[in-house]
Amino acid sequence: MNPAIALPETPAQPRRRGRWQLLLLLAIVIGPMLLASAMYHWRFWVPESRSYHGELIGNGQTRADLGVVAGEETRWQLLVTAPSVCDTDCRQLVFLARQIHIGLNRDVARASHALASTPPLSADYDAELRRGYPQLIRFQLEPQAYGRIAGETEAAQLWIVDPLGNLVLRYDASSKGKGVLDDLRYLLKISQID
């Protein structure tokens, strides 16, 4: 008669090690998502620095919401808005928009420059624009809609608008052309929209 054969017992050590590996793997995968969600919800460790030069418009407002009565534009646009008379600041921004457009070099076909004004332009400035700015697109600006988005300011402003018509960045008359050009070049570089 054979004595009862004892089966070897499985050690608990490999089972524990497998559980720790599983927990570590879950922590590596789920941990960053939980941390990012907490950072977003409670606003901690959010960097204060920024890499753009204008005021970011990230709330889904469009060119139409701004009060620009326009057809469809399928390119990036440097839009100058003049809710009152196109004064020195307005003229400076129109010139700046053209220079930035020219400065895009090989990407010049991906963008345009435009002027949206509420009152009609003076006859001499209108003639100057027709002669010196042949690619400038001109739009009518509705003052009530513009006031809701831009506030009660009467100053001219420069906007970067994406090909879908969304407002991206806003600049005032004191903005430097190099900063605006850098912002637009960066947007064109990372854009999935042509």
HUJO-V638987 format. One record per residue. N is the residue number from 1. RES is the residue in three letters. PSI is psi in radians with two decimals (none if undefined). D_LAST is the distance of its C-alpha to the last C-alpha in Angstrom with 2 decimals. Layout:
n->[N:N]
res->[RES:RES]
psi->[PSI:PSI]
d_last->[D_LAST:D_LAST]
This chain:
n->[1:2:3:4:5:6:7:8:9:10:11:12:13:14:15:16:17:18:19:20:21:22:23:24:25:26:27:28:29:30:31:32:33:34:35:36:37:38:39:40:41:42:43:44:45:46:47:48:49:50:51:52:53:54:55:56:57:58:59:60:61:62:63:64:65:66:67:68:69:70:71:72:73:74:75:76:77:78:79:80:81:82:83:84:85:86:87:88:89:90:91:92:93:94:95:96:97:98:99:100:101:102:103:104:105:106:107:108:109:110:111:112:113:114:115:116:117:118:119:120:121:122:123:124:125:126:127:128:129:130:131:132:133:134:135:136:137:138:139:140:141:142:143:144:145:146:147:148:149:150:151:152:153:154:155:156:157:158:159:160:161:162:163:164:165:166:167:168:169:170:171:172:173:174:175:176:177:178:179:180:181:182:183:184:185:186:187:188:189:190:191:192:193:194]
res->[MET:ASN:PRO:ALA:ILE:ALA:LEU:PRO:GLU:THR:PRO:ALA:GLN:PRO:ARG:ARG:ARG:GLY:ARG:TRP:GLN:LEU:LEU:LEU:LEU:LEU:ALA:ILE:VAL:ILE:GLY:PRO:MET:LEU:LEU:ALA:SER:ALA:MET:TYR:HIS:TRP:ARG:PHE:TRP:VAL:PRO:GLU:SER:ARG:SER:TYR:HIS:GLY:GLU:LEU:ILE:GLY:ASN:GLY:GLN:THR:ARG:ALA:ASP:LEU:GLY:VAL:VAL:ALA:GLY:GLU:GLU:THR:ARG:TRP:GLN:LEU:LEU:VAL:THR:ALA:PRO:SER:VAL:CYS:ASP:THR:ASP:CYS:ARG:GLN:LEU:VAL:PHE:LEU:ALA:ARG:GLN:ILE:HIS:ILE:GLY:LEU:ASN:ARG:ASP:VAL:ALA:ARG:ALA:SER:HIS:ALA:LEU:ALA:SER:THR:PRO:PRO:LEU:SER:ALA:ASP:TYR:ASP:ALA:GLU:LEU:ARG:ARG:GLY:TYR:PRO:GLN:LEU:ILE:ARG:PHE:GLN:LEU:GLU:PRO:GLN:ALA:TYR:GLY:ARG:ILE:ALA:GLY:GLU:THR:GLU:ALA:ALA:GLN:LEU:TRP:ILE:VAL:ASP:PRO:LEU:GLY:ASN:LEU:VAL:LEU:ARG:TYR:ASP:ALA:SER:SER:LYS:GLY:LYS:GLY:VAL:LEU:ASP:ASP:LEU:ARG:TYR:LEU:LEU:LYS:ILE:SER:GLN:ILE:ASP]
psi->[2.40:2.36:2.69:2.26:2.19:2.25:2.46:2.47:2.49:2.28:2.57:-0.28:-0.88:-0.57:-0.75:-0.74:-0.66:-0.66:-0.74:-0.67:-0.73:-0.80:-0.69:-0.74:-0.76:-0.70:-0.67:-0.62:-0.81:-0.50:-0.91:-0.61:-0.73:-0.72:-0.80:-0.71:-0.75:-0.73:-0.71:-0.78:-0.78:0.06:0.92:2.65:0.45:2.16:2.47:-0.34:2.82:2.80:0.09:2.83:-0.31:-2.88:2.11:2.28:1.75:0.55:0.28:0.22:2.54:3.02:-0.66:-0.67:-0.53:-0.29:0.27:2.02:1.81:2.78:-3.10:2.27:2.20:0.34:2.90:2.60:2.40:1.83:2.13:2.25:2.35:1.62:-0.30:-2.78:2.44:1.60:-2.79:-0.77:-0.73:-0.82:-0.65:-0.73:-0.63:-0.76:-0.77:-0.75:-0.73:-0.76:-0.70:-0.73:-0.79:-0.65:-0.15:-0.23:-1.98:-0.34:0.19:-0.55:-0.26:-0.04:2.91:2.97:2.56:2.82:2.22:2.09:2.62:-1.06:2.76:2.59:2.72:2.68:-0.71:-0.69:-0.63:-0.76:-0.67:-0.72:-0.74:-0.64:-0.83:-0.27:1.14:-0.41:-0.02:2.18:2.41:2.40:2.81:2.50:2.21:2.07:-0.59:-0.82:-0.70:-0.71:-0.59:-0.62:-0.86:-0.15:-2.91:0.27:2.45:0.00:2.61:2.57:2.73:2.30:2.52:2.19:2.33:2.99:-0.33:-0.04:0.11:2.42:2.28:-0.97:2.65:2.46:2.61:-3.09:-0.32:0.01:2.56:2.40:-0.64:-0.71:-0.76:-0.75:-0.75:-0.76:-0.81:-0.72:-0.72:-0.76:-0.73:-0.61:-0.75:-0.10:2.36:-0.10:2.36:none]
d_last->[86.46:83.19:82.39:79.18:76.25:74.10:70.35:68.52:66.65:62.89:62.20:60.09:58.45:55.70:54.86:54.42:52.26:50.01:49.61:48.72:46.08:44.57:44.61:43.08:40.26:39.57:39.67:37.13:34.70:35.30:36.32:32.93:31.53:34.59:34.35:30.69:31.59:34.61:32.74:30.28:33.14:35.69:33.43:35.15:33.92:30.74:29.87:30.38:28.39:24.76:22.33:20.66:22.54:21.97:22.84:20.51:19.91:19.51:21.21:18.60:19.49:17.32:17.44:19.92:22.04:22.28:23.93:21.50:22.34:19.22:17.49:14.01:11.39:7.80:6.82:8.15:11.83:15.14:17.56:21.28:23.63:27.28:29.41:32.52:33.47:31.00:33.24:33.03:30.50:28.21:28.58:27.98:24.65:23.58:24.61:22.88:19.51:19.93:21.06:18.20:15.76:17.97:18.17:14.57:15.94:13.69:10.45:12.03:10.02:6.83:9.41:12.58:15.91:18.12:21.59:22.89:26.69:29.51:32.39:32.24:31.91:35.06:35.76:35.79:32.47:30.90:32.26:31.04:27.44:27.65:29.16:27.40:23.91:22.99:19.20:19.87:18.87:21.76:22.16:25.22:25.64:27.86:30.15:31.15:27.69:26.77:30.01:29.23:26.02:26.92:30.64:33.41:32.14:32.53:30.72:27.50:24.46:21.01:18.11:14.57:12.58:9.22:7.09:9.66:12.41:13.72:15.80:15.18:17.75:20.70:22.86:26.24:27.80:29.26:25.97:25.64:22.90:22.57:21.86:19.12:17.56:17.93:16.31:13.20:13.05:13.57:10.86:8.27:10.29:10.51:7.21:6.56:3.78:0.00]
